[in-house]
Amino acid sequence: MIKSVLIFNNQGKPRLLKFYQQIDTSMQQQILKEIHSLVTRRSDTMCNFLDGSKLLGGSDTRVIYRHYATLYFVFVVDSSESELGILDLIQVFVETLDRCFKNVCELDLIFNFDQVHYILSEVITGGMVAETNINEI
């Protein structure tokens, strides 16, 4: 199951936060800061999978991310999800955003947040993958 989807820039400013579990706002901010510090320290040649900390849910949790230009697309999932499948899902999500916004950038996510949330809800519903076909989305 997908626990959360986070998109933030290189400075850690959130551009999209979607949690599929009930989490307090202050805890969400702590999770964002922790994930930002974990993924920004890694070089681009390193693996895109990380084990979760206690704050994220322990060893049962994995952090899977991709870095595109100035944005990090991060999915926090449990151990039942395939890491390569989630990487492919991130690629599908980014390509869908690219089609909708004609070469998506950070400003598109800021000024069209409602459309971005709608696209995400087409891809993921309730923490489960709903659709992976870009043409259907």
Secondary structure, 3 states (H helix, E strand, C coil): CEEEEEEEECCCCEEEEEECCCCCHHHHHHHHHHHHHHHHCCCCCCCCEEECCCCCCHHHEEEEEEEECCEEEEEEEECCCCHHHHHHHHHHHHHHHHHHHCCCCHHHHHHCHHHHHHHHHHHEECCEECCCCCCCC
